[in-house]
Amino acid sequence: MSFGCCRCHLLQHTRAINRHWNVPITLRLFCSTTAGGNVVNDNSSDALKKVKLKLHAKRSRGKNPLAKATNQKLSAKSKEVAVPVTRVSRMLNYGTLVAGLGIGAINQGVKKQLGLVDDNNGSVLMSEDNIERIVNTLCKVRGAALKLGQMLSIQDDSFMPDQLQKAFDRVRSNADFMPKWQLEKVLEQELSFDWRGKLKEFNMKPFAAASIGQVHQGITLDGRTVAIKIQYPGVAESIDSDIDSLLSILVISNLLPEGLFLEQAATVARRELAWEVDYIREAASSVRFKNLLQNNDNYFVADHIPELTTDRILTTELIQGVPLDDVVHMDQETKNNVSLWVLELVLKELFEFNFMQTDPNWSNFLYNKDTEQICLLDFGASREYSKKYIDDYIEVIHGAAIGDRAKVEKGLTILGFQTGYEAKAFIKANVDAVMILGAPFAKDCEYDFAQQDITDKIKNIIPVMLSHRLTPPPEESYSLHRKLSGAFLLATKLDAKINCYDAFHRIYNAYNYG
């Protein structure tokens, strides 16, 4: 696939699509299909306007998603463990992991020979014991390697062994947190020895721990409840060595297929992770998004607190809500709304803003049921896209939406997903992948993600794309497709039924070329 087969690129080719207007789904202009297959709209524009005004009024009555206390809690599996700070100590942890994986593989092989385990249980390297070793090591060292594991955990599993996917799934929400002495050391370095005097209250135990930092609740001197994200020591300085270590493990273990251009993927990851550890840059990105979305009631961006923000500490207003994957327990209307709003945000970021927050981790977004809003939390992975690239990219998506294979093939070559000199089988598979992914945009009616077969169709053509690729995908596609993948996967997880056609074509019809 050129269009979707790199590590983080291929990862995303197999999940579906979603999203639409700024009002509840059941009151949108959905279509109904007659026996003859004709599509008709059955809601009036007057009714739509009334609903939008009602929803806006609800959100304007003084309600907002800000909280006085958080309801988020650390995973029960998270432990208080000091972060290895020096490059040597971190590499030692990875070395211990490699040795442990080898021993574990030998043990698993012996058990298979003796008939003590199911012989069809997959690779001897990915035994339950070895999965536990991988999870424990990544959760302990945190940083770039854990970030990559989290990124992989929410992607498509069509090219990744089930056991490895299982390990990364566990990694996604189980990061350990710093002990008190290490936490205080970071606070003193960033906010001075008198850091306690800059806050009225500070909870020493975090309510969230992720790959790069952990988050604490506090109260400012002027009484605002805030979330204080504190970066783990050493992670910024160890990005290169961490990525090298994880990639070495994946390559040595032969767990990933050939044709993924891992070196280019690693280069892109290094650059993006360097952005993510710069909290001053992230604060500026949050301000930019707040301005871009200020007239859209579906989204909320908290203010950051400049006097409590440094390169390694980011302080923002505390927001209440649940991660987007928890919306699966809510009613269908809410699931449809959230899925549609997420897709619409992705389309706006790409085709209107040319500026996207590219990390689709569901914990980076909260849904507040009281205000019916999606709250955006993390902007570390925000990046620009050139107008020329987006001009060409929107035409590829449009070609897929209208069933124009020639337009898609030409666009893929222009964008650099293929050279044009590949085997015919590869070019056909590459175009097929885009056409399959364009299916939800092709008809002006609800697309039922619970019934989608995109995943299976893409999975069947991946071997061809991997074996015949001549060039890695363009650098922009790694982050862009990671975000699109997250939106598609969310819609599938929530069994959304939404009009994707309208979401894309409204933007396409109003698009301004560079």
C-alpha positions, 0 to 999 in steps of 0.5 A: 500500500503506499497509501497506507502501509507504513508502520503508523500508516498501514496501521490505519488503513482498516477502520471506518469513518464518521461525522456531521453537523453541530446538532444531535444526530437524530435531528440531523438531515439524515437520508432515507432510501426508497425501494427504488434506491433514491435518497431523500431528506426528510427533515426541514431546515427550519427544524434543524435551525431550531434544534441548533439554537436550542443546543446553543442556548443550553451551552450558553446558560453558564454551563461548561465542562470545567471541574472542581475535582477530577473523576479520573483515576490511575489504572489499578496496575500503575505502580510508583516506580522511579523513571530511569533518567540516564541513557545508560540506565534506560538502555540497561532496562531494554537489554534486560528485556531482550535477554528476558524475551530470549529466555522466555522464548526458549521456555515456551518452545520447550513447553510446546515440545512437551505438549504443555501449551497449545501448539497453535498459540502463535510465536514462542516469542510472544508467550504470556510471560514475554508479553508481561515482560514487554508491558512491564518494561515499557511502563517502567521506562516510559518515554518514546518507546512507550509512546510508540507502543501506545500509538500502535495499540489504537491502530489496525491489527491487520499487519500486527501479530495478535500477541503483540497487539495485546501487549500494546493494548495493555501498555496504553493505559498502564504507565507507572508514576514517579515516586514523591522524591523524583516528582518534587525534584522535577517541580523544584527544577522547573518552578523553583524551590518555592513551587509550593508557594505558587499553588494553594493546593497540590495533590501529590498523587497523579490522577493520570500517567501516560508515556511522557508525563503524569497529571496532578490536580491542583488549585491556583492562588486565585482559586482555579482548579487545574490539571498540572502535567509534569514530564518525566525526567530524562525522556526528552534526552532519550528519544533517539535511544528509546526508539532505537531500542524498541525498533531493535527489539521488533526487528530482531524478534521478526514480529513485523512484516517486511516492506514497512520502511521502519527507518523512515517511520522512526525518523518521523517519530523522532521529530514528532516526539521532540515536539511532544516534549516541548510544553511551551510549544504545546501551550501555543498550539492549544491557544491556536486551537481555542481560537480556531474552534471558538465559534463551534459549540461542539468542542471545548479547549481549556485555557492554560496557565502561563505562570505555571507552564514551562518546557517540562510542566504544562498547567491548564484548567481542569476539565470533567468528562470521560475518555471517548472509548467510554462513550460505548456505554452511552445511548446510540444518539450520543455514540453517533454524535461523538463519532460524527463530531470527531470525524468532522474535527479531523476534516476541519483540521486537515482541509480548513485549518491545515493544522492538526493534533495528530495523536488519536489516543482516546484519552486525549479527548473527553466527552462531557455529557452535561454540556454535550461537548468534546473536550480537547486535552493534548496538543503536543502532536500538533503540526502544520501541513503545506497547502500544496499537499492538502490541495492534492490530498483532498482530490484523492479523497474526492476521487474515492468518494465519486468512484474515479479510479483514474483520479485516485491513481494520479493523485497517489503518484503526485503525493508520493505514495507510489512512483508510477513504476511499480508492478500493476498489481501494486498500483491496483492494490494501492488504488483499491485500498483508497477506494475501499476507504472512500466507501463511507463518503460515497453515498448521501445516507447513513453509513453503518459502521457496525456492519462495515467490512473495510477491515477485511477488504484491506487486510486481503490486499496488504500482502501485495502492497507490502511486497511490491512497494518501491518508495516509503509513503510521504512524511506527512502521511504518518501523522495524518493517517494515524489521526484518520485511523483513530476517527475510523476506529472510534466510529467502529467501536461505537457502532456509529450510524452517521452521514459521512458523505455530507461531512466530507462534501460540505467541506470539499464544495467550499474548499479554497485551493492554494 
